[in-house]
Amino acid sequence: MGRVVLWLLLLALLPAYAQETYDWIVVLGAAQYGGRPSPALERRLQAALHLFREGRGRRIAVAGGKAPEDLYSEGEVGCRYLAARGVPEEALFCETRSRSTYENLLFLKPHLEGRLLLVTDAPHLPRALFLARLLGLEAEGYPVPGNYPLGYWAKEALYRLWLYLGLRPQGVFSSRFNASR
């Protein structure tokens, strides 16, 4: 009788310990300054590193290009950051051309197969997931916690409204200076 209770207890608790595993953890771009991640990019990279170490993803893709005056791309800086913290080079993919959330996902798409876990700021995540689905990517999200200003939430809500209305993802709302950067 005691064994039956123990097995029932283990079966009941098993789903609580089960964690999803993704083929890719995808860190969406945010600014870098002179080869160092901005605070926003560093929060995203730390979250991705934690998820990777937990075994939640097999590989990490870091997206983001550079402004004309920059020496380094966001993807390059992010990959160096993760490699310096023990992520094997073969587990990293660095996308270095994109200049918007839409381009982050568009340029990564040919390189990613399977299930994706998008890592970005909590206010930015709903728009990123909408764009991922628009591009046919199988994506779920991981919202990086933070104390985000109300204006960031409002701007992201307007971006999503823009997309829900069927307007192009590129243009005014996906410029180099969007809120996720």
Buried (B, 14 or more C-beta within 10 A) or exposed (E): EEEEEEEEEEEEEEEEEEEEEBBBBBBBBBBBEEEEBBEBBBBBBBBBBEBBEEEBBBBBBBBBBBEEEBEBBBBBBBBBBBBEEEBEEEBBBBBBBBBBBBBBBBBBBEEBEEBBBBBBBBBBBBBBBBBBEEBEBEBEBBBBEBEBEEEBBEBBEEBBEBBEEEEEBEEEBBEEEBBBB
